[in-house]
Amino acid sequence: MSVKNKRKHTALPNVRLLSESFYMPQLKRKRQVWIYLPQNYEHTRQSYPVLYIQDGQNVFDEATAFAGEWEVDESLHAFEEVGDPGIIVVAIANGGDERINEYAPWVHPKIGGGQGSQYVDFLVHTLKPYIDQHFRTLPQREFTGIMGSSMGGLISLYAGLKYPQVFGRWGIFSPSLWFSDHIFSYLSDSTPLPHPRIYLLAGALESKSIVANTQRLYRMLLEQGLPPQAIQYCLRQDGKHSEWFWAREFLEAYSWLYRDFRILPLQNSIPWDELDPQQSALMELIGQGGRRQRLETAPFTCFQNPSKLKKGSYLAKFYQNQQLRKFPLVVE
């Protein structure tokens, strides 16, 4: 007997299920694929960058997530409200029992794997051409990104290395580099990379191997000739191997990866003093460009006393009336 999913759908209206059963000829199986379109997509002729994210069940909707959602649609929507032109996001569901096999290019003797190359070929030769044909995209490598966490981070890294002429933006969150040392030899043997932008993320409370291997990856990328300004390596002291951690970090990663062609004019912002601190609990502030404001005191104190903050515009995430809200704010 099947158990009906009673969790509430949280995806915004501009998220759609592109296909319940998108065929993957390289693997001879089918897959769910979702797509997020910027809120002004239907009202302009503009073309957009595209970001491909793994473990697509977790990207937009609590009802489909298996361990919590990333809130990618809400985060992008909030930035679009302050003038960000937006991007298209394509979220590919993982293969369930085939997840390890598809997200690992090499075979682990005890766990499996070995189908990662075919999976990446599917992204490049089947899914991306379909997206570019049916939606207004900017198909060039400098506008095409790939992102994932854990095993999804491993396969995203591999995709960038195998197809550097396709993926120019890499979001590598808590990658499972422990799976096989082959990923490091594959990097060493790679032809000089055409300078992608790479965002590496790890949490200090994850396993020691994830932290050490991510630091090793960062050093090797520099040794391969990538300029330091092309890589953003972030080690968060409170970070755990969890969806909430990756959800929290998505907006900063997006801001850094795409900042070189993003414009954030201050529009529709909310003055700080219009919010009631007695009814709101500030969770996080993100300034333009994605960098968090370093607070000298507790966030709640700064919320009541904005003189502690630098002047400028922020994206604030806070709880108000028992709901998580996101608003652009301005401190003058």
C-alpha positions in Angstrom: 0.0 0.0 0.0 1.4 3.4 -1.0 1.5 6.2 1.6 0.2 9.5 0.2 2.5 12.4 0.5 0.8 15.0 2.7 3.5 17.5 2.8 2.6 21.0 1.5 3.8 22.1 -1.9 6.0 25.1 -1.6 7.2 25.7 -5.1 6.4 29.1 -6.7 4.1 29.3 -9.7 7.0 29.9 -12.1 8.4 26.4 -11.2 7.0 23.7 -13.5 7.5 20.0 -13.9 9.1 19.9 -17.3 8.7 16.2 -17.6 7.7 13.4 -15.4 9.7 10.9 -17.5 12.4 12.7 -19.5 14.2 10.0 -21.5 18.0 9.5 -20.9 19.2 7.5 -23.9 22.7 7.3 -22.5 21.4 5.3 -19.5 18.2 3.9 -21.0 16.0 5.2 -18.2 13.7 8.1 -17.5 13.8 11.0 -15.1 11.8 13.9 -13.6 13.0 17.3 -14.6 11.8 20.7 -13.2 12.5 24.2 -14.5 12.4 27.6 -12.9 11.8 30.6 -15.2 12.4 34.2 -14.0 9.2 36.0 -13.1 9.5 38.3 -16.1 10.2 35.5 -18.6 6.8 35.7 -20.2 6.8 39.5 -20.5 10.1 40.0 -22.2 12.2 38.7 -25.1 15.3 38.5 -23.0 17.5 35.4 -23.0 18.9 34.0 -19.7 21.8 32.1 -18.3 21.0 28.5 -17.2 22.0 26.7 -14.0 21.7 22.9 -13.9 21.3 21.5 -10.3 21.5 17.8 -9.2 19.1 16.1 -6.7 16.3 18.1 -8.3 13.7 16.8 -5.8 15.2 19.1 -3.2 15.6 22.3 -5.2 12.2 23.9 -5.2 9.5 22.0 -3.3 9.2 20.6 0.2 6.6 18.1 -1.0 9.1 16.4 -3.2 12.2 16.9 -1.1 13.6 13.8 0.7 15.6 15.8 3.3 14.5 19.4 3.0 14.3 21.9 0.1 16.9 24.5 -1.0 14.3 27.3 -1.6 16.0 28.2 -4.8 12.9 29.6 -6.3 12.1 31.9 -3.3 15.7 33.1 -3.1 15.9 34.0 -6.8 12.5 35.6 -6.7 13.6 37.8 -3.8 16.7 38.9 -5.7 14.6 39.6 -8.8 12.4 41.8 -6.7 15.3 44.2 -6.2 16.3 44.2 -9.9 18.3 41.0 -10.5 17.6 39.9 -14.1 17.3 36.3 -13.0 18.4 33.0 -14.5 16.7 29.7 -15.6 17.3 26.8 -13.3 16.9 23.2 -14.4 16.6 20.7 -11.6 17.2 17.0 -12.4 15.8 14.4 -10.0 18.3 11.9 -8.8 17.9 8.2 -9.8 16.8 6.9 -6.4 18.5 3.5 -6.2 20.7 4.5 -9.1 21.9 7.8 -7.5 25.3 6.5 -6.5 25.8 4.8 -9.8 24.9 7.9 -11.8 26.7 10.5 -9.7 30.0 8.5 -9.6 32.2 8.3 -12.7 34.2 5.5 -11.2 33.3 2.3 -9.4 33.7 1.9 -5.6 34.3 -1.8 -4.8 31.7 -1.7 -1.9 29.2 1.0 -2.9 28.9 1.0 -6.7 29.1 3.8 -9.2 30.6 3.9 -12.7 27.8 5.6 -14.7 28.7 9.2 -14.1 30.2 9.7 -17.5 27.0 8.6 -19.2 24.9 10.8 -16.8 27.0 13.9 -17.7 26.8 13.0 -21.4 23.0 13.1 -20.9 23.2 16.6 -19.5 25.4 17.9 -22.3 24.1 16.0 -25.3 20.4 15.5 -24.5 19.0 17.8 -21.8 20.9 21.0 -22.6 20.1 20.9 -26.3 16.4 20.4 -25.4 16.5 23.4 -23.0 18.3 25.6 -25.4 15.8 24.7 -28.2 12.6 25.2 -26.2 13.5 28.2 -23.9 15.3 31.5 -24.4 18.7 30.7 -23.1 22.2 32.1 -23.4 23.8 28.8 -24.4 27.4 29.7 -24.3 29.7 28.3 -21.6 30.1 31.6 -19.7 26.3 31.6 -19.1 25.9 27.9 -18.3 26.4 26.6 -14.7 26.2 23.3 -12.9 25.7 22.8 -9.2 25.3 20.0 -6.7 26.0 18.8 -3.2 27.5 15.7 -1.7 27.5 13.1 -4.5 25.8 15.8 -6.6 28.8 18.0 -5.9 31.2 15.2 -7.1 29.3 14.7 -10.4 29.1 18.5 -10.9 32.8 18.8 -10.5 33.3 15.9 -13.0 31.0 17.5 -15.5 32.9 20.8 -15.3 36.2 18.9 -15.8 34.9 16.7 -18.7 33.1 19.5 -20.5 34.8 22.8 -19.6 33.7 24.2 -23.0 30.1 23.7 -21.8 30.0 24.6 -18.1 31.6 27.9 -17.1 30.1 28.2 -13.6 30.5 25.5 -11.1 28.8 25.3 -7.7 30.5 22.5 -5.7 28.9 22.0 -2.3 30.3 19.5 0.2 31.6 17.2 -2.6 32.0 13.5 -1.9 35.6 13.4 -3.0 36.2 10.5 -0.7 34.4 8.2 -3.2 37.4 7.8 -5.4 40.9 9.3 -5.6 40.4 9.1 -9.4 38.8 12.6 -9.3 42.1 14.1 -8.3 44.1 12.3 -11.0 41.4 13.2 -13.5 41.9 16.9 -12.5 45.7 16.6 -12.8 45.4 15.1 -16.3 42.9 17.6 -17.5 43.9 20.1 -20.2 44.3 23.6 -18.9 40.8 24.8 -17.9 39.4 27.9 -19.7 39.0 29.8 -16.4 35.6 28.8 -15.1 34.2 30.5 -12.0 34.1 28.0 -9.2 32.4 28.2 -5.8 33.6 25.6 -3.3 31.7 25.1 -0.1 32.3 22.9 2.9 31.2 22.9 6.6 33.5 22.5 9.5 31.0 20.2 11.2 31.0 17.8 8.2 33.3 14.9 8.1 37.0 15.6 8.3 37.5 14.0 4.9 35.1 16.4 3.2 36.9 19.4 4.7 40.4 18.0 3.9 39.5 16.9 0.4 37.8 20.2 -0.5 40.9 22.1 0.7 43.0 19.7 -1.4 40.7 20.3 -4.4 41.1 24.1 -4.0 44.9 23.8 -3.9 45.0 21.6 -7.0 42.7 23.9 -8.9 45.2 26.7 -8.2 48.1 24.5 -9.2 46.3 23.8 -12.5 46.7 27.5 -13.3 43.3 28.9 -12.3 43.7 32.4 -10.9 42.7 32.8 -7.2 40.0 35.3 -8.2 38.3 32.6 -10.2 37.7 30.4 -7.2 35.7 31.2 -4.0 36.4 28.7 -1.3 34.2 28.9 1.8 34.5 26.9 4.9 31.5 27.6 7.2 32.2 26.9 10.9 28.6 25.9 11.6 28.1 23.9 8.3 26.8 20.4 8.4 26.2 17.8 5.7 22.6 18.8 5.4 20.1 20.3 3.0 19.4 23.3 5.3 23.1 24.2 5.1 23.2 24.1 1.3 19.9 25.9 1.1 21.3 28.7 3.3 24.4 29.0 1.2 22.7 28.9 -2.3 22.1 32.6 -2.6 25.6 33.6 -1.8 27.0 31.0 -4.2 24.6 32.3 -7.0 25.6 35.9 -6.3 29.3 35.1 -6.6 29.1 32.8 -9.6 27.0 35.2 -11.7 28.0 38.6 -10.3 30.1 39.6 -13.3 27.0 40.2 -15.4 24.4 40.9 -12.8 23.0 44.4 -12.0 21.2 45.0 -8.8 19.6 48.5 -8.8 17.8 49.3 -5.6 14.1 48.8 -6.3 11.1 48.1 -4.1 13.3 48.0 -1.0 11.8 48.2 2.5 13.2 50.9 4.9 14.7 49.3 8.0 12.5 51.2 10.5 9.3 49.9 8.8 9.8 46.4 10.3 8.7 45.7 13.9 11.5 44.0 15.7 9.0 42.8 18.4 7.3 40.7 15.8 10.3 39.7 13.7 13.4 37.6 14.4 16.2 38.4 12.0 18.0 35.2 10.7 20.4 36.4 8.1 21.6 39.5 6.1 23.1 39.2 2.6 24.5 42.3 1.0 24.7 43.0 -2.7 27.2 40.7 -4.3 26.2 37.9 -1.9 28.5 38.7 1.0 27.1 38.5 4.4 27.4 41.5 6.7 29.7 40.7 9.6 27.7 41.7 12.7 29.5 43.1 15.8 26.6 42.1 18.0 23.8 39.6 18.0 21.5 39.9 14.9 18.5 40.9 16.9 20.4 43.8 18.5 21.5 44.9 15.0 18.0 44.6 13.8 16.9 47.2 16.5 20.0 49.3 16.0 20.9 49.5 12.3 23.8 51.9 13.0 25.8 48.7 13.6 25.4 48.0 9.9 27.1 49.6 6.9 24.8 51.7 4.7 23.4 49.9 1.7 20.9 47.4 0.5 20.5 43.9 1.9 18.4 40.8 1.4 17.1 40.0 4.9 15.8 36.5 5.9 13.7 36.6 9.0 10.8 35.1 10.8 7.6 37.2 11.0 4.3 35.9 12.3 5.8 32.4 12.4 6.7 32.4 8.7 10.1 32.7 7.0 10.1 35.8 4.9 12.7 37.3 2.5 12.7 41.0 1.8 15.1 43.6 0.3 16.0 46.1 3.0 17.9 49.4 2.9 20.0 51.0 5.6 20.5 54.7 5.0 
